[in-house]
């Protein structure tokens, strides 16, 4: 004899809420900070070979001088190698 309407959730409503919460827990949304990590990984994968090529090129220009600049050639090689590394990393992440 109560005047309140029945506000008890049905078993189906509870089950759907539980399944939504489990899905949210098991598959969380990507963090906004993940983008910064991605930029960092791509940046480092390009910067490290480029700077390494520059230092190796400077050393080779002193030790084995040629008509061309080792430094410029190895900087360009480092940029290409870094871009390939970054591309493969991004491609692997997109497959996940």
Long-range contacts (C-beta under 8 A, 24 or more apart in sequence): 38-90, 38-93, 41-86, 41-89, 42-86, 42-89, 42-90, 45-82, 45-85, 45-86, 45-89, 46-79, 46-82, 46-83, 46-85, 46-86, 47-82, 48-82, 49-77, 49-78, 49-79, 49-81, 49-82, 49-85, 50-75, 50-78, 50-79, 50-82, 51-78, 52-78, 53-77, 53-78, 53-79, 53-81, 54-78
